Amino acid sequence: MILAAGSIQYPSYVPTHYQTFLLTVFLMIIHGVMSSLPTKWLAHLNSVGSTFNFVALVIVIILIPAATDRESRGLSRFTPSSEVWGTIYEGTAFPPGVSVLMSFISVIWTMSGYDSPFHLAEECSNANIASPRAIVLTSATGGILGWFLQLTVAYTVVDIASVLDSDLGQPFAAYLMQCMPQKIVLAILALTIIAGFSMGQGCMIAASRVTFAYARDGCFPLSQYWRVVNPVTQTPVNAVWFNCIIGIVLLLLIFGGELAVGALFSIGAIASFVAFTIPIFIRVCFVGHRFRPGPWNLGRYSAPIGTVACAFVLLMVPILCLPSVVGADLTPADMNWTCLVYGGPMLAAMVWWFVSARKWFHGPKVNVEHMMLGREGNVIVGEGEEKETGSDVVVEPNRGVTKEEVAAVGTEVK
């Protein structure tokens, strides 16, 4: 979007691959520095960024219909409702219903917003309430405001095909140029760029915490380095920069053309869908009534909603693997490489599990003292009272342990 703004201001300027690469590397380094800060600072940064995102989104939703200049271009001020609601853009060779489902590949950008709370759960206080609440509120507010933004775009866009094929290389910027004066376009792009920068920093944090979690469990080569928590910031700085370097290396795919870099993005939605749904599937199909909900939960609606979620993902996985064209029109450049790019590493991971990992991997390692598990040989039998029992149960100071809690870890209560 930054380079597209430059092209709008100076029409003769055409961004090159190396300029895109260098600018993205520069942004990633800034995100790496920000993501290495102490958690308290990150909280303030994310609060400012999230607030700005919401405010900017409201401004854009109001500004686009108010400032559109479609009439000066010989068009109606807004696209007729019959066209907005009665026409589906045929961007693929498949029936309209399938085309609509295929558009869900863009959902990764939404997921990148609300997946950060559970990657940061280990670093926040009162996580069993704060984390799920953040996930629900982020997805709900983002979904509602995003829906209004989509309506705004649908009622003001002029030509979808020219937006997608624009020389600007940035569809949102190309769309704005179709229906807005140039100065308003640059103002909206400026808001969007700042919001996108904030989101990129959130993605860097989330990705680094995933890297840290896998390294803590010994799943990466040289895991002993990537799982180190910096003693000054109390954050996994090594994981941040490991992730940043991997990202910069992957950016080299820019020089391989759209086919190469497109394969990287094609796995986004399907990978997130599968990863987010696995624990829901286990809870719905295997745990049943033995599931112990946290204090912030869906109650009796948990299982039905989980069932619908699993069914939706089972539908979407094959849909997201379909190419946009079929038959003689299908070329390697138009192929959907999700099956290869996602399926290959997953197949390798499964082979690794059966050959080696199942012998030594026994689940995630706990790196903080749990309220029930800790010092060997202690159990709290009352408020602040300890007794030697030979067990390995301990609770927080000034808190008693219930029989149910102790039974949950298989320890006898005396």
Secondary structure, 3 states (H helix, E strand, C coil): CHHHHHHHHCCCCCCCHHHHHHHHHHHHHHHHHHHCCCHHHHHHHHHHHHHHHHHHHHHHHHHHHHHCCHHHHCCCCCCCHHHHHHCCCCCCCCCHHHHHHHHHHHHHHHHHHHCHHHHCHHHCCCHHHHHHHHHHHHHHHHHHHHHHHHHHHHHHCCCHHHHHCCCCCCHHHHHHHHHCCHHHHHHHHHHHHHHHHHHHHHHHHHHHHHHHHHHHCCCCCCHHHHCCCCCCCCCCHHHHHHHHHHHHHHHHHHHHCHHHHHHHHHCHHHHHHHHHHHHHHHHHHHHHHHCCCCCCCCHHHHHHHHHHHHHHHHHHHHHCCCCCCCHHHCCCCCCCCHHHHHHHHHHHHHHHHHHHHHHHCCCCCCCCCCCCECCCCEEEEECCEEEECCCCECCCCCCCCCHHHHHHCCCCCC
